[in-house]
Amino acid sequence: MLTNIPDPENCKFKNEFNIQLVLAMAKSDFLLGEELKPFIKKCSPSFSERTLDILHYPYKKGNDLSDILLFLKSRGFDQDEMAKIEKIWNAKYSKNSELGEYRALLKLIKNEKSKLKKYSYFNKLLTLANKSKSVFLKRLILSASYGQIGNQGLLAKSFKELLAINEIIYTIDLTQNFVSFKNRDHYYSLVNDLFNLLRESLNDTKLIRILDTNFQFLDTKKEKIEFESDELSWSLNEIRENMNSSLYGISFPSFWMKSVINRISNSEKQKFITKLEKDRVLRKLNILDYWVFQENLSPNDTVRDFIVNQINKSYGDSYAGDYIILELLEDNIFKKNLGDINPELKKPIFTLKRNFYHQILEAGRESSFPILKLIEMGEEREEFIWWLIL
């Protein structure tokens, strides 16, 4: 049971949501219980006694929907109420077979001795990955597959895009069904297999260390994810040396900028960002790297217009990208420039973010992060209990 629950004396969260709590919830370790009851009762006095009584429901991860509906009926829930809860269940646990298809192909690859057939299976894996709604799995599969079939150019491109994914982006991108009670072990087994295939193709211990460091948040206890690198922390001197290198520096801007938060001066950050604004570099960045420009939008008209236009073109392509864009809109300069070319982005940031968090809930993304963000924004709904408990 997690104990890092908001103080019931203060319904508004005082600080940015603790990412470790988000990730624990994302791994389905979060259960409603004694710690959460005071918070719900204090923050939601309008909740019905029957809803609060649900906290006594002996639900366990993996229970069938039919068991849940039978329990609700015994508590006096009517058909309309049960239909709403069933809708939440179906949003969280779709019957999408994406995970199973990946695992089946990887099993064929492992057991196949013919290089030609393996090549064919990897191409099928690439086709599936390009249709995936998960940015993380798509980029991981592309990187691993391109590496295994020897396409070094596309391996480099996909690997750079993979390294732009951080903790928050991963949490927003995570499909709830992947980490359900039924699928969780299969999901982490798949991720391990893909990481191992990718490492085989990198042939550079520093790149492997960068990869492992970037994704150590997936399993800080190292119980589910296998890391090859022994050292996942970097000294400031190491970071500076690599940020300034032609081989590693501008290739992984999100990784280095995340590593130096509160560790270097603003002028040093700006010096690095200036390197990213060079035309040949800027055109190779992807939308998930653009957070580094927050409060650092270039005064150069050409650079600024390119960044703003790329953001506008990317809006709506993925939940991960839209999260970055909405965070950038908190910067008044971005808000004005983007609002000038896209009427949708002229809307109040509160409205845009509220709509976004509801969208990712209904799309079956991991539910605890958007719900807690909505609570931070002052929204209280009885159905939130079901989004968390199911």
N, C-alpha and C positions, 0 to 999 in steps of 0.2 A: 504494500500500500504506500502510495506517495504521501508525503506530509507537507510538501511545499505548496500549500493552499493559501489564497489571499486572506488577509486579515478580515474577519467578519465585521470589524468595527469600521472598516474603510472599504466600501464596495468598489471604488475606483482603484485600479492598479497604479501604484506610485511610480514604478519603474518599467522599463521595457521588459516584455515577457521573457522569463528565464528560458533560454533555448534548451537547456538540459531537461526541463520539465516538458517542453514541447516534444522533444525526441522520445522521452520515456512514454508519453501518451501515444506517440506515433507507433511505438512498438507494441501497443495494446497492453501496456502494463498499468494503465490508468483505470481504476475502478471507483465508482462513487461509494462513499462510505461515511464513517463517523466524522472524518476530518472535513468533509464538504458540506455536511448538513447545516452547521451553523451559518456558513457562508450563504447558502441558498435561502435559508429562513430569514436572515438579516437583510439580504439584498432584494429579496422578492416576496415581500409580505402579502402580495396579491395572489401568490400561487395557492391553488386549492389544497386542502388537507389531503385529498386523495392523491394529488401529484406528489406531495412531499412523502406520502406513505410509500410511494414507489421506491424510495431509498431503501426500504426493507426487502425489496424484491430479491430473492436469492439467485440473481442472474449470474451466469458464468459465460465467459467468452466461448463461443462455439455452440451455444444453444440454438436450436432450430427456431425459425420464425413461428412455426405452428405452436411451439411450447410457450412462446412469449404471448401470442394472441390468446391462447387458452387461459393464461394467467390474467391477462387484462380483462377478459370476459368475466372471470370470477370476481374481479374487483369492481365490476359494474360499468366498465367502459362500453360505450355504444359503438355501433358499426362505423359511424363517421370518425370518431376518435381513433379507433383501431386502424382505419384506412390511412389516416395521417401518419401514424407510427409505422405502418407497413411501408408507406412511401419513403420514409427516412431509412428504413432497413434496406430497401431496394436500391436507394441512392448510394448507400455505403458499401453494399455487397452485391455489385452487379455480377452477372453470370459470364462476364467477359473471359474468354479462354486464352488471352494474350500470354499470361504467365506460363500456362501449360504448354503452349506452342513453342515458346523459347526453350523450356526444359527438354521437350521431346527432341528438338533439333540438336541441342548440345549433347544429349545422350547418344544420338546417331553419330555425331562428330567424334565423340570419345571412343566409340567402338569401331569406327571405320579405319581401315588400314590404307585404303586407296587415297592418295593425295588428290586425285581428280574428283572423286566423290566428295571428299571433305570440302574441296573448293566449291562444289555445287551446293553443299549444305550451308556453307558460310554465305553464299549469295542469297539463298532463301532466307537466312537469318537477317541479312541486310534489308531485304525487301520488307520483312515483317517489322523490323525496327523503324524503318522510315514511315510506317503507318501508326507508330505508337503515340499515345497521348502523354506518355511520361518522358519528359526531357532528359531526366537522369538515365533511365534505361536505354533510351534511344542513343544517347551520346556514348554511353559505356559500350553498348553492343557494336556500334559503328567503329569505335576505336579498337576494340578487341578483334573484330572481324577483319577490318582493313589491315591490321597488323599481321594477322595469321595468313592472309592471302598475298601479303607482300606489297600492298599499295602504300608506299611510304608517304606519298604526298597527302592522301586522304586520311591516313593515320595521324599525321601531324596536325591537320586541320581539325579533325574530330577530337583529338586529345586536348587541344587548346580550348575547344568549346566545352569539353567535359570539366576542365579545371576552373571554369568560370562559375561552377555550381558551388554554393556555400550552404551553411546549415539551414538558413531561413528558406532559401530557394528550394532545397531538397524537401523540406517539410511541406511547403505549398504544393510541390509537384507530386508528392507521394500519394499513390492511389490506395485508398483505404483497404480495398479488397486484397492487395498484395500482402498486407501485414495483418490480415484477419487471423483468427485462431487456426483456421484450417490451412491457410497458405503461408503463414509467416516463416516456418522453417524452410519451405521450398523457395521462398523469395531470397532469403539470406544465402542459401546454397547456390542459387543462380548467380547472385552478386559475387560470391566468392569465386565461382568458376570463371566468370567474365574478367574479374580483376587478375586472376592467375594467367589467363590467356593473354591479357594485355601486357602484363609484366614480361612475359616470354618474348614479346615483340619489341620492347623498348630498348634493350641493349645499352642502358645508361642508368647506372645506379642512382644518379642524382634525380633523374626524371621519376624513377620508382619511389624515391624518398619524397619528392614533391607530391606524387599521387597519393601515397599512404598518409602523408601529413594532412593533405586537403580533406581526406575522407575519414580521418580518425574519429570524427564525431558520430559516425555510423555505429560505433561500438567502442566506447571509451574503456570498457572493461576487457575488451579483446576476447569476448566469449563466443561471438557469432561470426565476426569478420576476421579473416586471416591477413595480417600485415607482414610484409617481407622485411621492411626496414626496421632496424633496431632503435634508431634515434629519430623521433618525430617532433623534436623541438629544435628551433634554429636560433643561434645567437644573433644579436643585432649586426655584428660584423659580417656574418655569413649572409644575412639578408641583403645588406648593402652591396656586398660584393656581387651577388647574383642579380640584383636589380639593375646594376650598372653593366652587366655583361651583355654582349650582343646575342649570345645563344639562348639565355634563359630569361633575361629581363623583360622585354616587351612582349614575349610570347605568353606570359601568364600574369597579366596585370592585376586581375582580381585576387589571385593567390598572394602576390607580394603586398598589395595595398592592404589586404586583410591582416597580413602578418605584422604590419608596421603601425596599426592603429594605436594611438597614444604612445608610440615609441620613437617617432621622429618628428621634426619640426614641419610646420606647414610649408615652409620654403623648400624643404627637401622633397616633400610630396609633390609640390608644384613642378619641381625640376623633372621628376619622373613623368608626370602627366604631360608636360610639354613634349616629351619624346613620343608619347602616344598620339599626339595631335599631328604628327607628320603624315602626309597624305598616304604613303604606302602602308603605314602601320594602321592608321585610322580605318582604312577600308577593310582590314582583316579582323577588326574587333567585332564581337557579336553583342547583341543587346544586353546579355547578362553581365557584360563587363562595364556597361555604361554608368553604373552607380558611382564609379570612381570620379566622374565629372560633376557630381553634386557639389554645389558651392564652388565649382571650379570651371564653369562654362567659359570657354575661350572668348576673349574680346575680338579675335580675328573673325571677320564676317564669313569667310569661306569655311573655316573650321566649324564655327557655330551653326551655320546653315546646314552643313552636312550632318552634324550630330542631331540637330532638331528634326531634320527630314527623315533620317534613319529611324529615330524613335517613333515618329508618326507612322511610318510605313510598317513598323513592327507591332504597333498597338493592335491587340486582338488576336495575335498569332499563337500565343501560349499564355497560360496563367503565370508561369515563372517570369516571362518577359513583362507582362502587364504589372506584376508586383513591382518590378524595378522602375517602370515608367511612373506608376502612382507615387512611389517614394520620391522620384525626381521632381514631381509636381509640387512637392512641399517647398521646393526652392522657387521663389517668386520669379526669378529670371526664366527658368524653364517653363513655369506656368504661363507667363506672358507669351513667350515665343511659340510654345505649342498651341496655346489657345488661339493665337492669331491664324493658325493654319488648320485647326481642327476644332469645330464648334463643340464636339463631344467633350473635349478636354478643357473647355471653358467652364464646365459645371463645377460647383463647389467640390473641393477635394474630399470633404466629408461624405458627400453623396456618392462620388465615384468609388471610394474605398468601401463604403457600406455595401453597395451593389456588388462589388468584386468579391467580398467575403461571403456573401450569400451565393454567388455563382459557384465558387469553388466548393462550398458545402454541397450544393445540389448536384454538382458534377462528380461527387464521390471521392473528393480528395480527403485526406486525413482531417478529421473534424475538430480536434481540440484547439488548434491554433486559430482558425477563423472565428470560432465561437468566443474564445477569450478576447480576441480583437473586437468583436461586436459588443461584448460586455464592457470593454474599455470605452467604447463609443456611447455607452449609456443604454444599449438595447437589452431588454430582458424579456425572454419568452419561455414559457413552460416547455416548449418542444426542445429547447437546448439541452434539457436533462436527458432526453432520449438520444440526441445526437452524441452525447458523451457516454451514456451507459451501454448502448447497444454495441 
